[in-house]
Amino acid sequence: QVQLMESGGGLVQPGGSLRLSCAASGRIFSIDVMAWYRQAPGKERELVAKISSGGSSNYGDSVKGRFTISRDNAKNTVWLQMNTLKPEDTAVYYCYVLHQLSGRLVDAWGQGTQVTVSS
C-alpha cells in the first residue's frame, strides 16, 4: 500500500500564498501521475493540477497562472505552490497519485488538508 502525507494547509488572507506538500511512502515501484484535487463544501471534487513523471503538467482553468505544481521523483514528493489566493480557493485539498504495483496501475488518495482563504 501507498501512504500519502500532506502538509501545508491553513488560513491565509486573500492575495496571499501557501505551499502544499505531499510525500508518498510504502510499496512504490514508480509513480506515473501526481496531482492535487480539491473539494469545497457542497461541490464536487475537482482537479486542481496534475504532473506526469516526465514533468508535463495540467491545471484547472480557475487556477491557471496562479498555482504551480512540481515534483521530485527521487523523493516521491509533489508540491503545489498557490499564489494570489482567492476566497473561492477555500476547500479541502487532496493529494492523488497513480502508481505502478505488480504490473497494474493503482491510485491512492491523501487524507486532505484544509485551505481557507479569508480576511
Secondary structure, DSSP 8 states (H G I E B T S, - for coil): -EEEEEE--EEE-TT--EEEEEEEEES-SEEEEEEEEEE-TTS--EEEEEEETTS-EEE-TTTTTTEEEEEETTTTEEEEEE-S--GGG-EEEEEEEEEEETTEEEEEE---EEEEE--
